[in-house]
């Protein structure tokens, strides 16, 4: 096309890149609380692994961060404001690599680990664990490896040896990359966890990398030399104690709803602070650093341990946990069964052998159940014969299919080969990974197998299901996948996690019961039973069937699904475990949450609890129903605090709402510089939040009804999920103005945030 | 005017300059981005719609009318046929309007698309969000020398498409979109 408008080069003057780059830097220097100056620049991590050949990350220094294509601004001033504000949020953090080599969760053959790891911790234990971290001041500086306690190894630990065996090839495991100069911001769940979790890596750094085997004969020693667990604490404890998110969100301790005083059974026992309409106490950390725009630099709290940003004195709440010399994370004792020595990242692997027997047994049982009774008239002998044939046949088929099903993790790809005759190779680029779930139905828990589901964005068949794997293998593979997706080495073990929220059963059942539809259904059900019984007319019970179905769907289902709910944050993103009869462990990497919505049914307002749901691109179809609920029941204050911490910008506090143009509508539209928020619902309140950086498209729609009213609807499109992103009706001109504003803000946000790929080692926003 | 514009937290964005030329508020609201105009579809699209309507309506009217007439009553059959033919006539008459309701424009960082006569829509798709650009042309479209460009994002709905572009234009548009998608890499 000869039209100059169609030539992108003509539209994008090159000098603007330099300009903006300069602007970014200038901004860094003069506004960032002495980021680069006051305190020692983080020393480079001692040394790279001696072999160093497979740590690609260390070899290639990250390119000089520079803003990508400067977004084309409508005017110069908007560029100014935009970049400033963005830098405010994107304050450069000299962050060490975020991966920490910690103990993978402790394994014990004899113990059933299906319960959430933290489930058995008491509140005081959690609080102690958090408190131990938060009072430490960060002035002690990063630990140098020499200062770290190197305790003589008392006895060969199975874990230690196992850890080495887990990373057998090139002598030491590759190190996490040295601190990239700057880190892009990962919208939504990523950043807090990432920034915080860099912390441990400074001290409890990868044993193999920062301690070449010669220097540290026993890499596992320091890990084992941790403060002992609380006696009686669960053995399946998080890899280390809670730190930042817990400290910030819940004022210094991980949030566990306190034990309720005697009261109505549904009472949350927990007088949450008033709803977020400004009634919150000011956010402790950032409030200390009023940003240049009057709002706190949101990223300061997440400065890594190397960050020169001194924490606000007297307010250790947002302070990054300090990692002075000798600081070690409280960790559970390592004891990995020595049997699990296979390296999941090398070579190709098959599914667990029991899968063969399992499949054959399932086919046989199905045969016995369905066509079996039909064969019975022929005689029991024939039936048994047929059964034998079916069993053998299915066994053979499943052996063959098991033999030909192999998977491997190779060069940031998960490669799955299936099929004896028609070979099918499926390569999943892990940079596109959306979520990883480990699912264990009840029977599989007994047998000790797990199903691993890897969600990639790609429609209904986008997922890769590996069933079944051994439990250990599944967890290791999950860690490897997430590490690879984060851009780190696949050899790193499971990332640590910080407990975030644990849902008590009483609160779950109380909240699920205390909803109008459920209560009405219960009442009707009871009335029907009573009537049927009183008048001796069982036919009435027929009417109870739909009620029962409704109750199963709306009450029993969620109840069973979310028993033992436990959420934690890790550098891998948000980890959610729940379910007893079908235990699930869901990991949503940072930046993969496309939109969030907070649902508050009418009666839950008195309980002060809400439900948090999210759009996640991988989940489609049934999985969308199953997996989009991030927090099934959570106190409202905590939910808003979480959002404030996770969402870009300043949470929902600065959002100003305005009603729609239509009379009598309860819909409200709110926008600030980072979030698009819609509030609706008179009875069941719904707040939908879409960060501009996640917007896929914006739509202005005017149907006949709106045309008559002279209004139009702005819709924000995000990947499928519970959040629709439909704004209330606005006057026509306003609607167009809003659309243009959203477009411009989204352009800015995209330029500042970058994609979620390789979130751990990404430098400047892409 | 929009209330939140006054927030001090808001980055100062240039006020959207709507075209000054006369036009109803509706046209202003659905105007192309500043500095560009809507590219309308090729006139062949009108022919395409009309031929399509005829190709669909005439057999349906004939067969459906006959079947219903034989099954119930000849008058009912005639009514069905008349209704189908009426729909065809309406579609025929509004084909030109439909063509003019479609439009696309390439903004600085976003792709603009507008369509719809009954439900008017304006769609803004950032170039970086475009994942797939398809060109399809069925037999009739091929005969008329036009094609349909379909744009997919992660939040894809079926209506992100531009029918009735000349094949050359469609290919050029696809290439430009692909190129710009690489210039603004944002992924999912």
Interface residues (C-beta under 8 A of the other chain):
Chain A: X1 X5 X6 X8 X11 X12 X68 X69 X71 X72 X73 X74 X75 X77 X78 X81 X82 X84 X85 X293 X294 X295 X432 X434 X457 X617 X650 X654 X656 X658 X670 X671 X672 X673 X695 X696 X697 X698 X699 X700 X701 X702 X703 X704 X707 X710 X712 X717 X718 X719 X720 X732 X733 X734 X735 X736 X737 X738 X739 X740 X741 X743 X744 X745 X746 X747 X748 X750 X754 X755 X756 X757 X766
Chain B: X1 X2 X3 X4 X5 X7 X8 X9 X10 X11 X12 X13 X14 X15 X16 X18 X25 X26 X28 X29 X30 X31 X34 X35 X36 X106 X108 X109 X110 X118 X119 X120 X121 X122 X123 X124 X125 X126 X128 X129 X153 X154 X155 X157 X160 X172 X176 X179 X180 X183 X184 X185 X186 X187 X188
